Amino acid sequence: MNHRTFERQLNFVSFPAPVRLEQLRLRGQTAPDERRSGRLRQLRQSIKRFGQLTAIVVIPVPPGMRESNDDQFFVADGELRVSALQLLRSQSAICLQPVAKRLRPAERFNVPSIAREQQILSRAAEFGMGGQYLAEVFGIKVSDITLRLGMLDRICADAQQIIGETPVSEGVYRCLRRLVPERQVEVARAMLDLEDFSARVALALVRSTSREQFVRKPRFAWNDAERATAKALRGSFAASAAETRRLAAHHANATMELSILSAHIRKLLTSPSLVRWLAIHRPEQLQRLVEFSEPAGLNASSDDVMLTSPSPTLQP
């Protein structure tokens, strides 16, 4: 999904010009593990060859938390892309800012769907890029290129349109290929209604399908009672899934507000005069503030130095 399509579908607005990398603030500075570093190398190679294809989602930093007078932004999605651009010594990045949608922490928007991956690979193949070249650029095996090019085979156009740009696993397409086109559409619509495109749900819907709707007749056979039980369980699962999404949204919003508050406390604790005054007059509150900010990455060593030499002459 390019950034223009992303902007249109999720009600985001693009900046009139690329944002300078120095204006972007990452949520963490931890060293990436082996898997993430492999993904970082892949992004670096892709950006080096084709440029930045996907926009970075950012949210404005509140004025009281800015480190300078310039506009600054938290990176909500796309931290690895920022790291790749930094390694390539780029000066700016294409970014999008939400208009009406409220972001949740760890929510990923720029995850390419299998349909989008196939479209990119097919377009690259049309331009004469061989499988070996594409494998080197995207950091995957040549056999994976062939597998992904055929991932949508035997999936009807209506089912593909319902799934659209939703990131789904390969297991979902394996389940759909077992069904006739009419049942593929029914399963895709059911997953859309449940807002759950996981392979587990797809498999459950396949198991509740009559034998006549399979491309190849399965070995198992369900009677009417079992099919009614499966329908009742699907309704119960839909209700449970809706409640789970509601709780997840509440937890995500609270976590985002907690992260912003923790970052603001860390900034306050960088003031030596404030820390020393709290150490003299409000030591218990200071200890609580330090403990509260530690999970977000507070540099405890520098604060320990401040606490060892309080000055009674300082005023708040």
C-alpha positions as CSV (number, residue, x, y, z in Angstrom):
1,M,0.0,0.0,0.0
2,N,1.5,3.3,-1.0
3,H,1.2,6.3,1.2
4,R,-1.5,7.9,-1.0
5,T,-3.8,4.9,-0.7
6,F,-3.0,4.7,3.0
7,E,-3.9,8.4,3.4
8,R,-7.2,7.9,1.6
9,Q,-8.4,4.8,3.4
10,L,-7.4,5.6,7.0
11,N,-8.2,9.4,7.0
12,F,-4.6,10.5,7.4
13,V,-3.1,13.7,6.0
14,S,0.4,13.9,4.4
15,F,2.8,16.7,5.0
16,P,3.4,19.2,2.2
17,A,7.1,18.3,2.3
18,P,9.2,15.4,3.8
19,V,9.8,15.7,7.5
20,R,13.4,16.0,8.7
21,L,14.6,12.9,10.6
22,E,15.9,15.1,13.4
23,Q,12.2,16.0,14.1
24,L,11.2,12.4,14.7
25,R,11.4,10.8,18.2
26,L,11.5,7.0,18.5
27,R,9.7,5.2,21.4
28,G,12.8,3.2,22.4
29,Q,16.5,2.9,21.8
30,T,17.0,-0.8,22.5
31,A,19.2,-2.8,20.3
32,P,17.2,-4.9,17.8
33,D,17.4,-8.7,18.1
34,E,18.5,-11.0,15.3
35,R,15.1,-11.1,13.6
36,R,14.6,-7.3,13.7
37,S,18.1,-6.7,12.5
38,G,17.4,-9.0,9.5
39,R,14.3,-7.0,8.8
40,L,16.3,-3.8,9.1
41,R,18.8,-5.0,6.5
42,Q,15.9,-5.9,4.2
43,L,14.4,-2.4,4.6
44,R,17.8,-0.8,4.0
45,Q,18.3,-2.6,0.8
46,S,14.8,-1.9,-0.5
47,I,15.0,1.8,0.3
48,K,18.4,2.0,-1.3
49,R,17.2,0.5,-4.5
50,F,13.6,1.9,-4.8
51,G,13.4,4.7,-2.3
52,Q,10.9,5.0,0.6
53,L,7.8,3.2,-0.7
54,T,5.7,3.4,2.6
55,A,5.1,6.4,4.7
56,I,5.9,6.7,8.4
57,V,3.0,7.3,10.8
58,V,3.7,10.1,13.3
59,I,1.8,12.0,16.0
60,P,2.8,15.5,17.2
61,V,4.8,15.8,20.4
62,P,2.9,18.1,22.9
63,P,4.5,21.5,23.2
64,G,5.5,21.0,26.9
65,M,7.5,17.8,26.0
66,R,9.4,19.2,23.0
67,E,13.2,19.4,23.3
68,S,13.3,22.5,21.0
69,N,11.0,25.1,19.5
70,D,10.7,23.1,16.2
71,D,7.9,20.8,15.6
72,Q,8.6,17.2,16.8
73,F,6.7,14.0,16.2
74,F,6.5,10.6,17.9
75,V,6.9,7.7,15.5
76,A,3.7,5.6,15.9
77,D,4.5,3.1,13.2
78,G,7.7,2.8,11.1
79,E,10.6,2.9,13.6
80,L,12.6,0.4,11.6
81,R,12.1,2.5,8.5
82,V,13.5,5.5,10.4
83,S,16.5,3.5,11.5
84,A,17.1,2.3,7.9
85,L,16.9,5.9,6.6
86,Q,19.4,7.0,9.3
87,L,21.8,4.2,8.3
88,L,21.5,5.5,4.7
89,R,22.2,9.0,6.0
90,S,19.0,10.4,4.6
91,Q,17.9,13.8,5.8
92,S,14.1,13.5,5.6
93,A,11.2,11.0,5.4
94,I,7.7,10.8,4.0
95,C,5.3,10.9,6.9
96,L,1.5,10.8,7.5
97,Q,-0.3,12.3,10.5
98,P,-3.8,11.1,11.7
99,V,-6.8,13.4,11.3
100,A,-9.6,11.6,13.1
101,K,-8.4,8.2,14.0
102,R,-7.0,7.8,17.5
103,L,-3.8,5.8,17.4
104,R,-3.1,2.9,19.8
105,P,0.4,2.0,20.9
106,A,2.1,-0.9,19.0
107,E,-0.7,-0.6,16.4
108,R,0.7,-1.4,13.0
109,F,-0.7,0.2,9.8
110,N,2.1,-0.2,7.2
111,V,2.0,-4.0,7.2
112,P,1.7,-5.0,3.5
113,S,-1.0,-7.5,2.6
114,I,-0.3,-10.6,0.6
115,A,-2.3,-9.1,-2.2
116,R,-0.1,-6.0,-2.1
117,E,3.1,-8.1,-2.0
118,Q,2.0,-10.1,-5.0
119,Q,1.2,-6.9,-6.9
120,I,4.6,-5.4,-6.1
121,L,6.4,-8.7,-7.1
122,S,4.4,-9.0,-10.3
123,R,5.0,-5.4,-11.3
124,A,8.7,-5.9,-10.7
125,A,8.8,-9.1,-12.8
126,E,7.0,-7.2,-15.6
127,F,10.0,-4.7,-15.6
128,G,12.4,-7.6,-16.1
129,M,13.6,-8.1,-12.6
130,G,14.6,-11.7,-12.1
131,G,13.8,-13.9,-9.1
132,Q,17.4,-13.8,-7.8
133,Y,17.5,-10.0,-8.0
134,L,14.2,-9.6,-6.1
135,A,15.3,-12.1,-3.5
136,E,18.4,-10.1,-2.8
137,V,16.4,-6.8,-2.6
138,F,13.7,-8.1,-0.3
139,G,16.0,-10.4,1.7
140,I,14.0,-13.6,1.1
141,K,14.6,-16.9,-0.8
142,V,14.0,-17.3,-4.5
143,S,11.5,-20.1,-3.6
144,D,9.6,-17.7,-1.5
145,I,9.3,-15.3,-4.4
146,T,7.7,-18.1,-6.5
147,L,5.4,-19.1,-3.6
148,R,4.2,-15.5,-3.0
149,L,3.5,-14.9,-6.7
150,G,1.1,-17.8,-6.7
151,M,-0.5,-17.1,-3.3
152,L,-3.7,-15.8,-4.8
153,D,-4.2,-18.6,-7.3
154,R,-7.7,-20.1,-7.2
155,I,-9.0,-17.3,-5.0
156,C,-12.0,-15.7,-6.6
157,A,-12.0,-11.9,-7.3
158,D,-14.9,-11.2,-5.0
159,A,-13.2,-12.8,-2.0
160,Q,-10.0,-10.9,-2.8
161,Q,-11.9,-7.6,-3.0
162,I,-13.5,-8.3,0.5
163,I,-10.1,-9.0,2.0
164,G,-8.6,-6.1,0.2
165,E,-5.5,-4.6,1.8
166,T,-6.1,-6.4,5.2
167,P,-2.9,-8.2,6.3
168,V,-3.8,-11.9,6.5
169,S,-1.6,-15.0,6.9
170,E,-0.9,-17.5,4.2
171,G,-3.0,-20.0,6.2
172,V,-6.2,-18.1,5.4
173,Y,-5.6,-18.4,1.6
174,R,-4.8,-22.1,2.0
175,C,-8.2,-22.5,3.7
176,L,-10.0,-20.5,1.0
177,R,-8.5,-22.5,-1.8
178,R,-10.2,-25.6,-0.5
179,L,-13.7,-24.0,-1.1
180,V,-15.8,-23.2,-4.2
181,P,-15.9,-19.5,-5.1
182,E,-19.4,-18.9,-3.6
183,R,-18.2,-20.3,-0.2
184,Q,-15.0,-18.3,-0.4
185,V,-17.1,-15.1,-0.6
186,E,-19.2,-16.2,2.4
187,V,-16.2,-17.0,4.5
188,A,-14.5,-13.7,3.6
189,R,-17.6,-11.8,4.6
190,A,-18.0,-13.7,7.9
191,M,-14.4,-12.9,8.8
192,L,-15.0,-9.3,7.9
193,D,-18.1,-9.2,10.1
194,L,-16.0,-10.7,13.0
195,E,-13.1,-8.3,12.2
196,D,-10.8,-11.3,12.6
197,F,-8.9,-12.6,9.6
198,S,-6.8,-15.1,11.5
199,A,-6.1,-18.6,10.2
200,R,-7.9,-20.1,13.2
201,V,-11.2,-18.4,12.3
202,A,-10.8,-19.4,8.7
203,L,-10.2,-23.0,9.6
204,A,-13.3,-23.0,11.9
205,L,-15.4,-21.6,9.1
206,V,-14.0,-24.3,6.7
207,R,-14.9,-27.0,9.2
208,S,-18.5,-25.7,9.3
209,T,-18.8,-25.9,5.5
210,S,-21.0,-28.6,3.9
211,R,-19.2,-31.2,1.7
212,E,-20.8,-29.9,-1.5
213,Q,-19.0,-26.5,-1.1
214,F,-15.5,-28.1,-1.2
215,V,-13.4,-28.2,-4.3
216,R,-12.3,-31.7,-3.2
217,K,-14.6,-33.6,-1.0
218,P,-13.1,-33.8,2.6
219,R,-12.9,-37.0,4.5
220,F,-15.0,-35.8,7.4
221,A,-18.8,-35.4,7.3
222,W,-21.0,-33.3,9.7
223,N,-24.6,-34.0,10.6
224,D,-27.3,-31.4,11.2
225,A,-26.8,-31.4,14.9
226,E,-23.0,-30.8,14.6
227,R,-23.6,-28.0,12.1
228,A,-26.1,-26.3,14.4
229,T,-23.6,-26.5,17.3
230,A,-20.9,-25.0,15.1
231,K,-23.3,-22.1,14.2
232,A,-24.1,-21.4,17.9
233,L,-20.3,-21.5,18.8
234,R,-19.6,-19.1,16.0
235,G,-22.2,-16.6,17.4
236,S,-20.6,-17.0,20.9
237,F,-17.2,-16.5,19.4
238,A,-18.3,-13.3,17.7
239,A,-19.6,-11.9,21.0
240,S,-16.4,-12.8,22.8
241,A,-14.3,-11.3,20.0
242,A,-16.3,-8.0,20.2
243,E,-15.8,-7.8,24.0
244,T,-12.1,-8.6,23.6
245,R,-11.6,-5.8,21.0
246,R,-13.4,-3.3,23.3
247,L,-11.1,-4.2,26.2
248,A,-8.0,-4.1,24.0
249,A,-9.0,-0.6,22.8
250,H,-9.4,0.6,26.3
251,H,-6.1,-0.9,27.4
252,A,-4.3,0.5,24.4
253,N,-5.5,4.0,24.9
254,A,-4.6,3.9,28.6
255,T,-1.2,2.6,27.7
256,M,-0.6,5.5,25.3
257,E,-1.6,8.1,27.9
258,L,0.6,6.4,30.4
259,S,3.6,6.5,28.0
260,I,3.1,10.2,27.4
261,L,2.8,10.9,31.2
262,S,5.9,8.8,31.9
263,A,7.9,10.7,29.2
264,H,6.8,14.0,30.8
265,I,7.9,12.9,34.3
266,R,11.3,11.8,32.8
267,K,11.7,15.3,31.4
268,L,10.9,16.9,34.7
269,L,13.4,14.7,36.5
270,T,16.2,16.1,34.3
271,S,16.0,19.4,36.2
272,P,18.7,19.3,39.0
273,S,17.0,22.0,41.0
274,L,13.6,20.3,41.0
275,V,15.1,16.9,41.9
276,R,17.1,18.4,44.8
277,W,14.1,20.3,46.2
278,L,12.0,17.1,46.1
279,A,14.8,15.1,47.7
280,I,14.8,17.6,50.7
281,H,11.1,18.4,51.0
282,R,9.2,15.5,49.3
283,P,11.5,12.4,49.3
284,E,8.7,9.9,49.2
285,Q,7.1,11.6,46.2
286,L,10.4,11.7,44.4
287,Q,11.0,8.0,44.9
288,R,7.5,7.3,43.5
289,L,8.2,9.5,40.5
290,V,11.5,7.7,39.8
291,E,9.9,4.3,40.1
292,F,7.1,5.4,37.8
293,S,9.5,6.6,35.1
294,E,11.9,3.7,35.2
295,P,9.9,1.3,33.0
296,A,10.0,3.9,30.3
297,G,13.8,4.0,30.3
298,L,14.7,6.6,32.9
299,N,18.5,6.9,33.3
300,A,18.7,6.0,37.0
301,S,22.5,6.5,37.2
302,S,22.3,10.3,36.5
303,D,19.4,10.7,38.9
304,D,21.4,8.9,41.6
305,V,24.1,11.5,41.2
306,M,21.6,14.3,41.7
307,L,20.1,12.7,44.8
308,T,23.5,12.4,46.5
309,S,24.2,16.1,46.7
310,P,21.0,18.0,47.5
311,S,21.3,21.7,48.0
312,P,19.0,23.1,50.8
313,T,19.3,26.6,49.4
314,L,17.4,25.8,46.2
315,Q,13.8,26.8,45.8
316,P,11.2,25.0,43.7
